[in-house]
Every structure is written in structure tokens, then in C-alpha cells.
Amino acid sequence: MATSAYFHIPFCAHICHYCDFNKVFAAGQPIDDYLQAMDKEMEWTAAKFGCQLKTLFIGGGTPTVLEPVQLGRLLESIHKHFQFHPQTAEFTVEANPDGLTKEKLAILRDAGVNRLSIGVQAFDDELLQAIGRTHRRGDAERAVAMAREAGFENISLDLMYGLPGQTLEQFLADLETAFSLHVPHLSAYSLIIEPKTIFYNEWRNGRLRLPGEEAEAVMYEAAMERTVAHGYQQYEISNYAFPGFESQHNLVYWNNEEYYGIGAGAHSYIDGVRRANIGPIRHYIEKVERGEWPHRDVHRLTFREQMEEEMFLGLRKTEGVSKVRFRQKFGREMSDMFGEAIRREIENGRLEETATHVRLTKRGKLLGNEVFAAFLGEM
């Protein structure tokens, strides 16, 4: 039974140049109707699949674009349909630095939210403008200070590298600024040019100047080295935390465990079935109002697909994939099912094997997608 839930708020005050998530401008959108539809989907989900949660995550879009009353309604719905212990459950909300206010922070804190994931992306004001962000360095620093004043200790910052025109020196400066804020969790992601984004159109037209793969790899290596030097542990390809502050919700994904996804475009994984909700806001609302589950796609994974996902999701973690867990979960030895792929990747210097785990090497982390692809179709 799933004990994790993701709640999607697809509204934004501004659309960033790189973002391909399910999102729309908040202005003029039927936000109240959407929250009512989410409430109904929560009711159905809790009744059918269970209501006890250990991790909760409200993402977007920009959840904090909601007005205080709307934010309160969303949190009230979650409490109405799901049960979780505020002292032991991890309850995360994504936020933009310029979308946090003292009033909204108080609402979140009073509702049991105990972790904030703040989308900083960069501290360089010129870079922030170039990628379409509306906040500036000072907004990010003030957001962290306000969050601490409101009682939040578990704070994560998102950073990006490989941005258009970004230099190694700029990224190193971003890291140092993040370290100076003493947050217990950092995520550092490379820019990926996704279709249907502003950057994709600029790239297609030859107008996007990117650092290049080699420069991007140097930035990634710098992130790995500098975070360790400042007391962080890299527990996943793109995530670093002080001991005890790893994202429990995201570990659910990487451990290939079950979770609910509620809202337009949200995904679920329950009983070996992956479900994807309808993306367009009004279609989602209309489907729920008709009393129908708002699923766009429903796919039951084959036994083979479940094992493949166990490998390529688990390999994202620094500890890798547990041989014992694999055997307990599937009744098969990892070596019997993926021995050839493991052997090839070890020879390529991208995997290493211990008595208990198979995991990426440093080189493997730089070429993760190629390693993951090696386990698709193997057997």
C-alpha cells in the first residue's frame, strides 16, 4: 500500500524558459474549481487505496502562487482525506523565492508542512534574467531567512548548471552562496533542453549559447567535490544532504516504491500500475466533475519492466541497487537477470559491484543515462 502522495499545482505567475512541467499562467485560470476537483480526487484515492501517509509533496507549477485562502483550502483538503503524523511524516512544499510571504509560511507551518524546496536555480542576477526567473539573489536570501524565522529548519535549494552563457566561475560562486546559507539539502541539476519550451525554440533556431558537454561535466564534478567539502553527502546523482536530511519523498521514487499522484498531469504508481492524469486543467476538472477518474494513461508493468525500473531508478542513488532487496522483491537474483549488462558496464568503468550492491562509479554518474539504457531490454 502506498504511503506517499504528490499533489500537483500547475499554476505559475511566470513561465520559465526551460520548464516543460505541466503548468499554465495563473491569471484567469479556474483555480477554485481546480482545488475542488483535487479535493474529490483525494477523496476517491484515500477511499480506494488508503489514507495513511509518511511523505507528502506539493509541487508544480508554483504551489505558492496560490492566494493564502486558496493555499489554506488545499491544505485543509489534504488533512480531511489523509492521515499523517506531523512529527514523523515528511511534508514538502515547493516554493519560488519571490512567492513566499510571512502569511503563507505561517499557513504552511500551521498545516504541518515541515520541509521547503526553494527553486533558486542561480544566484547570479544576469543568469536569472536569462533563464526567465522573476526573482533575484536578494529574494532568495530573504526567502531562506524568512523561512527560518517561521520555524522551518529542513530547507532545500535547487541549483542549475549548464545554463546559457554560464561559466564555471559563476557556478562555483552559486555553490559558495548556497553553502553560506547553511541549508541542509541541495539539489543541482544540469539544464536539459526540452520540447515545447522557450529554450527549445531558441536552440532549434541556433540562438542558444550553451557551455557544452565538457564544461557541464566539469561543473558537475565541482558540485560533487565542493558539497562533500562542506559536509554534504551525495545520496543521489543530483542531490546532496547533511546526514538525516535526505528527501524521503524522492527516495520513494528512486527506491521504486508506490505513491499516489493527485492533480492535473500527476503520476501514480500503485500495485504495479503506472497512471498518468490528464494534463489540461479544464479537461481534468470536467472529468472529475463527471465522477470519473482523471486518468489519461494506465499501464500495467510487466514483470520485466518492474525489474528494469528497479535497476535504472535505484542506480540513481549513490548506494546503488541492493541485491538482497532485489531478490526479496522479485524472487530472482540480480545477476541472473542482468548479469551481462552489469559485466559490460563494469568493464566500461561505469559500474562497480560490492558484496551487497551494484552502483555507479564516478564516471558512471557523469554518463548515467547511458548506463540506465543498458538495462532496458536486457534479459
N, C-alpha and C positions, 0 to 999 in steps of 0.2 A: 504493500500500500504506500502511495506517495505521501511524503511528509514535507514537501517543498512546493511553493507556489510562486509563480511570476505573474504580475499584474501590469498590463501594458497601457500606458497613457500616450497616445500618438500625437499629441498637440505640442506645437513649438511656437515661440514668439518669432523665431527666425530660423531659416533653413541653412545649415552649414554646407559649405561647398563639397565636402567629402562624404556626407551622410547618405546612406541608402536604406536606413531603417524605415519601417512603416510609420510615416509621420505626415502631418499637414499643418499649415498655418492655423493657429488657434482662433484667430479673428473670424467671426461669422460661423463658426462650427457649432453643431448641436451638442455642446459639452454635457449639459444636464441630462439630455436623453441618453447620451453615451454612458454616463455614470449609472443611470437606471438600468440600462441593458447589462452592464457589467455586474450590477447587483444581482440580476436574475441569473446570469451565468454562474456566479459564485454559489447561489442557492442550489442550482442543479448539480454543480460539481461536488459540493460538500455532501449532498444527499446521496449521490451515486458512488463517489469514490472515497469519502471520508473527510473529516474536518480537522484532524489533529495535525498541526504543522510545527516543524522545527526550524525551517528557514522560510522567509518571505522576502520578495524583492519587487519593488515598484520601479519600473523602468520606462523608457520612452524612445523617441519623443523627449519631452521635458516634463516630468511629473510636477515640478514646482511652478510650471506656468499656470496651473490651476489657481483660481482665486481661493482665499482662505476658507470660505464657506464650502466650496466645491471639494477642496482637499479634505476638509472635515467629513464631508459626505462619503468620500471614497474610503477613508479610514474607518468610519462607522460601519460601512458595509462589510469590510474585512472582519471586523470584530463580531459582527452579527452572525456571520456564517462560518467562521473558522475559530478554532481554539489554539492558543499557544501561550507558553509561559514566558512572560516578559524578561525574566531573569536568565533563562536558558536558550530561548529562541533567538536566532539572528534575524533582524528585521531591517532591511536596507532600503534606502530611497536614493535614486539618482537625482542630482541637482546641478544646475548651472550656477557659476559664481555670482552672476548678476540677477539670479532669480530667487535667492534666499533672502528672507526678511526675518526679523526677530519674531514677528507674529507667526509666520509659517513654521519656523523652527520650534516654537512653543507648541504648536498644534501637533507636529510630528512627535516631539518628545512625549507629550501627554498621551499619545496613542500607542506608545510602546516602541516606536522606531528607535533603534539603538546603533544604527550604522549609516553613515552618509558616504555616497560615492560622488565626488565632485568632479565634473568634467572640465578640467583646466586646459588640457591639451598642450599649452605652451605658456611661458611667462613673458616671452618677447612680444611686445605690443605690435610690432610690424608684422610678425608671423601670424598673430591672432587675427589681425585685419585681413591678411592674405588668404586665410582659410575660412573666412566668413563668420568668425566668432564675434559676439557683441560685447564681451567683457574684456577687461584689460588686466594687467598684472595686479594692480592695486585692488581690483574687485576680488580676485582670487585670494589674496592675502587677508582681506577683510572678511571674506566668507568663512575661512578657516577660523579666524579669531571669534567671529560671531557664533559659530557652531560650538566652539569650546565654551564660550560664555553660557550657551544654552544647555550645557551639560553633556555634549557629545564628545566621547573620547575615541571611539572607533571610527576614524575618518580615512577614506581612501581618496587619492588623487589620480586622475587619468592624465597621462602624458602621451604625446605622439612624436615619432621621429620619421625621417624620410620625407619631410614636408617640402613643398616647392620653395626652392631657394635657401633651404635650411643648411647651415654649416655645422660641423662637429662642435665648434666652439659655442654656437648658440644652444645646441642640445645639452652640452656639458653645463652651461650656465643654468639651463632649466632644471637639470638634476640638482645642482647645488642649491638653487632656490627652494626646491621641494624638500631637500634634506633640512634646510634651515627652519622649515615649518614643523618638523618633528611629527609628521603624521605616521601612524603605524602601518600603513599599507600604500603601496604604489603600483599602478599598472602602467606599462609602457608598451605601446603598440606601434607597429610600422604602418604608414599610410598605405592603404590598398585602394586603387582606383576602381571604383565600382560603376557599372552601367547606371544610367538614369540619375547621375549626379552632375553638378556643375563642373567638377574637375574632370569627369569622364569626357564631357563635351570639349573642354579645353585641350585635353590630351589628344583626342581624335583630330583636332584642328592644328596640332603642333604648337600650341601656345603654353604648354605647361612645362616648366623647367624643374625637373626632379633631380635629386642628388645622385642617383644611380645606385645599382645594387651593391657595389663595393663600399661606397660611402655609407650606405644604410647598414651594412653588416658591421662596419666599424662603430657606428652609433649603438647598435645592439650590444656588441661586446663591451662597449663603455658602460652601458646600463647594467650589465651583469657584474662587471668589476666594481663599479662605484657603489652600487647598492650593498654589496657584501661588505665593502669597506666601512659603510655607515650602519652596520648592524642588521641589515635586512637579509632574509633568506629567500632565494628564488625557489618558489614551490611549484611554479608552472611556467611555461615558456615566456609569458608576458607579465607575470605577476610576482611581486616581492612583498614580504611582510616581516614585521617583527614577530618572534615566536608567539603563537597563540592568537594572532590577528589575521590568519589566513581566511579568505572568503569562504565560509561554509556553504553558502548557496551555490557559488560557482563550482565548488568541489563536487556538488551533486551532479552537475553536468559532466565533469571530467571523470568521475567515478562511474558514469553510465548508469546512474540511478534514476528513479522515477520522479516526475514532477508534473504539476498542473500548469497550464498557461491560460490566462484569462484576459480577454480583451481582443480588439481587432488586430489580426496578424500574429497573435501569440501562438506558441507551440507547446504541445504537451507530449509526455512520454509515459504511458501507463499500460501495464500488462502486455508489454511487447508491441504496443501500437503507438505510432507517432501520428499526432493530429496537428494540423495547421489551421488556424482560424481564418476566416475571410478578412482581407485587408481593408478594403474601402469602408470608411466609417459608417456611412448611411446604410450600406448593404448589411453590415454587421448588426446595426440597430434593428433594421427591418426583419432580419432573420430571427433574432431573439424575440421581437415583439410578436412574431407568428408562432412562438412557442417551440422553435426548432433550434437544435444545437447549431452554433455558427461555424461549423467546420467547412473548410474548403477542400482539404485533402485528408484522407485517413489511410494510413499504410501500416499493415501488419508486417513486422520484420520477420524474415526467415531466420532460422537458427544460425545460418551462416552470417547473415547481416548483423545479428546481435553480437556475434563473436568478433567480427571485423570492427564494429563500433567500440567494443571493449578495448581493442588494441589502439586504434588511432585516437580515441579520446583519452585513454589512460596514458598514452605516451606523451601527452602534453605536460603531465606532471613530472617534476624533477625526479621523484622517486620511481616513476615508471609504472609498469603493469605488474601486479602481483601474480606470481604463478599459482599460489595457493588459492587466492580469490578466484582466479580464472577457473581452476579445477572445481571449486565449490559451486560456482555459478553455472557452469556448463557441463560438468561431468566429463570433461576431456582435458588432456594435457596440452598446454600451450605449444609445447614442442611438436606434438603430433599434428596439430592443426596449422601451425605457422612456422615450422622449423626451417623450411627453405628460405623464407623471407627474412627470418631472423639471422640466419647464417650469412646471407648476402649483405645485409645491412651492417653486420659486424665486420665483415671483410672490407666494406666501404668506409669503415671508421665512423659510421653514423649511429650505431647502437652498441651497447655493451650489456653483458649478461652477468648477473650475480647469482648466488645460490637461491635468492628469493624473488628477484625482479628482472625484467628486461626494461632498459631505459635509454634515453637519448644521451649521446656524448655531447660535448660542447659543439663539435662540428655538426652533429645531428640537429641541435637546436637551431643552428643557422640555416639548415635545409629541411626543416620539419615537414613541410608539405610533401616533399619528395619521399620522405620516409613513410609518412602516413599512406601515401598512394601505393606503397609496396605491399600493403596488407589488404588491398581491395582486389577481390577476385582470386586471391591465393587460396589453395586447397584443391 
